Structures are given as structure tokens and as C-alpha cells.
């Protein structure tokens, strides 16, 4: 999960989280983050496979903002 310069949170999956973070900050990441740079990684968790990662990404995206912020505090 990334925190954008405007305070919003962006959730996605990547094989190499650090490379993906660099892509977001260079403007080659998601369209959403291009106008909200710089972004900082505030949460990551490993997943055994892409399918599991996608399911977890979906679950996090369905959370309300207060629940996402609580996840960050855990």
C-alpha cells in the first residue's frame, strides 16, 4: 500500500515491491499515482502466489479508509 503526496492510499500487487515503488515515483506506475507523487510505501505483505496476492489486494481495496489506517497501525 502506498501513501500518495495528497494523503490518499493506493493498493496494488507486484513481484518486486521496491521496483514498483520506483516506477510509481518516476511516473511509470499507475495512472492514479502519476499526479500524486511522490508516493511512499506504508504497507506490504508477502503472498505465496499471484492468485492469493490478488485476492488480498481485492479485500484491502474493499476496506473503508479507517480500516486501512488501522491496518497500518497493526
PAMITOR-649393 format. One record per residue (C-alpha): residue number from 1; x, y, z; residue in one letter. Coordinates in steps of 0.25 Angstrom, whole numbers. Layout:
<nodes>
<NUM,<X,Y,Z>,'A'>
...
</nodes>
This chain:
<nodes>
<1,<0,0,0>,'X'>
<2,<5,14,-4>,'X'>
<3,<2,27,3>,'X'>
<4,<2,38,-8>,'X'>
<5,<6,52,-6>,'X'>
<6,<-9,56,-5>,'X'>
<7,<-11,47,7>,'X'>
<8,<-19,36,-1>,'X'>
<9,<-15,22,-1>,'X'>
<10,<-13,13,-13>,'X'>
<11,<-13,-2,-13>,'X'>
<12,<-7,-11,-23>,'X'>
<13,<2,-24,-25>,'X'>
<14,<16,-26,-30>,'X'>
<15,<26,-37,-31>,'X'>
<16,<37,-27,-27>,'X'>
<17,<31,-16,-18>,'X'>
<18,<43,-7,-18>,'X'>
<19,<44,-7,-33>,'X'>
<20,<29,-4,-34>,'X'>
<21,<31,7,-24>,'X'>
<22,<42,13,-32>,'X'>
<23,<33,12,-45>,'X'>
<24,<21,20,-38>,'X'>
<25,<31,31,-33>,'X'>
<26,<37,32,-47>,'X'>
<27,<23,34,-54>,'X'>
<28,<23,20,-60>,'X'>
<29,<14,14,-50>,'X'>
<30,<-1,14,-49>,'X'>
<31,<-9,26,-55>,'X'>
<32,<-15,29,-41>,'X'>
<33,<-1,31,-35>,'X'>
<34,<5,40,-46>,'X'>
<35,<-2,52,-42>,'X'>
<36,<0,49,-27>,'X'>
<37,<15,48,-26>,'X'>
<38,<23,45,-18>,'X'>
<39,<18,33,-12>,'X'>
<40,<23,25,0>,'X'>
<41,<21,10,3>,'X'>
<42,<14,9,16>,'X'>
<43,<10,-6,16>,'X'>
<44,<14,-19,9>,'X'>
<45,<12,-33,12>,'X'>
<46,<17,-46,5>,'X'>
<47,<8,-55,-3>,'X'>
<48,<11,-69,-7>,'X'>
<49,<5,-67,-21>,'X'>
<50,<-1,-57,-30>,'X'>
<51,<-15,-62,-28>,'X'>
<52,<-14,-61,-13>,'X'>
<53,<-8,-47,-15>,'X'>
<54,<-19,-42,-24>,'X'>
<55,<-30,-47,-14>,'X'>
<56,<-23,-40,-3>,'X'>
<57,<-22,-27,-11>,'X'>
<58,<-37,-28,-14>,'X'>
<59,<-40,-30,1>,'X'>
<60,<-32,-18,4>,'X'>
<61,<-38,-9,-7>,'X'>
<62,<-52,-13,-1>,'X'>
<63,<-48,-7,13>,'X'>
<64,<-52,6,17>,'X'>
<65,<-41,17,19>,'X'>
<66,<-42,16,35>,'X'>
<67,<-40,1,34>,'X'>
<68,<-28,3,25>,'X'>
<69,<-22,13,34>,'X'>
<70,<-24,3,46>,'X'>
<71,<-17,-8,37>,'X'>
<72,<-5,1,36>,'X'>
<73,<-4,3,51>,'X'>
<74,<-4,-12,54>,'X'>
</nodes>
